[in-house]
Amino acid sequence: MTESAIPGESIDLQIADVLSGVTYPLNKDALVDAAREAGASNEVLSMLDGLPEQDYADIESVTKLIGSNFGPGLGI
């Protein structure tokens, strides 16, 4: 994954790149930090920052909550 590619991607792809590039389990703050380091857009950072403060065991636990908070879900 290259940092320069992330801002030009769709929101779903940006989130998929961030979520697939982290080691689980991790908490919300670590997830937001990973997204920031990967160069994700402010919109993605805001979505992730809106997640509940908890530990996430895997990518599915994150995408399930993003889908419930921001629409029908991600096509990941």
C-alpha positions as CSV (number, residue, x, y, z in Angstrom):
1,M,0.0,0.0,0.0
2,T,1.4,3.4,-1.0
3,E,0.5,6.5,0.9
4,S,0.0,8.5,-2.2
5,A,-2.7,6.2,-3.5
6,I,-5.0,6.4,-0.5
7,P,-6.4,10.0,-0.8
8,G,-7.6,9.3,-4.4
9,E,-9.5,6.1,-3.5
10,S,-13.2,5.9,-2.7
11,I,-14.1,6.0,1.0
12,D,-14.8,2.2,1.0
13,L,-11.4,1.5,-0.5
14,Q,-9.6,3.9,1.9
15,I,-11.2,2.2,4.9
16,A,-10.5,-1.3,3.5
17,D,-6.8,-0.4,3.0
18,V,-6.5,1.0,6.5
19,L,-8.3,-2.0,8.1
20,S,-6.4,-4.6,6.2
21,G,-3.1,-2.9,7.1
22,V,-3.4,-3.1,10.9
23,T,-2.7,-5.8,13.4
24,Y,-5.7,-6.9,15.5
25,P,-6.8,-6.6,18.2
26,L,-6.6,-2.8,18.5
27,N,-8.6,0.0,20.1
28,K,-10.3,2.9,18.3
29,D,-7.5,5.3,18.9
30,A,-4.9,2.9,17.4
31,L,-7.2,2.5,14.4
32,V,-7.5,6.3,13.9
33,D,-3.7,6.6,14.3
34,A,-3.1,3.9,11.7
35,A,-5.5,5.6,9.2
36,R,-3.8,9.0,9.8
37,E,-0.4,7.4,9.2
38,A,-1.7,5.8,6.0
39,G,-2.8,9.1,4.6
40,A,-6.5,8.5,4.8
41,S,-8.9,11.4,4.1
42,N,-10.4,13.6,6.8
43,E,-13.8,12.0,6.0
44,V,-12.4,8.5,6.8
45,L,-10.7,9.7,9.9
46,S,-13.9,11.2,11.1
47,M,-15.8,8.0,10.4
48,L,-13.3,5.9,12.4
49,D,-13.1,8.5,15.2
50,G,-16.9,8.2,15.5
51,L,-16.6,4.5,16.4
52,P,-17.3,3.4,20.0
53,E,-14.3,3.4,22.4
54,Q,-13.6,-0.4,22.5
55,D,-11.1,-3.0,21.4
56,Y,-11.7,-4.4,17.9
57,A,-10.9,-8.1,17.4
58,D,-10.9,-8.1,13.6
59,I,-11.8,-6.2,10.5
60,E,-15.4,-7.5,10.6
61,S,-16.0,-6.0,14.0
62,V,-15.0,-2.6,12.6
63,T,-16.9,-2.7,9.3
64,K,-20.0,-3.9,11.0
65,L,-20.1,-0.8,13.2
66,I,-19.1,1.6,10.4
67,G,-22.0,0.2,8.4
68,S,-24.5,0.7,11.2
69,N,-23.3,4.2,11.8
70,F,-22.8,5.5,8.3
71,G,-25.3,3.7,6.0
72,P,-25.9,0.3,4.6
73,G,-22.4,-0.9,5.1
74,L,-19.1,-1.2,3.3
75,G,-18.6,-3.5,0.3
76,I,-15.4,-4.9,1.8
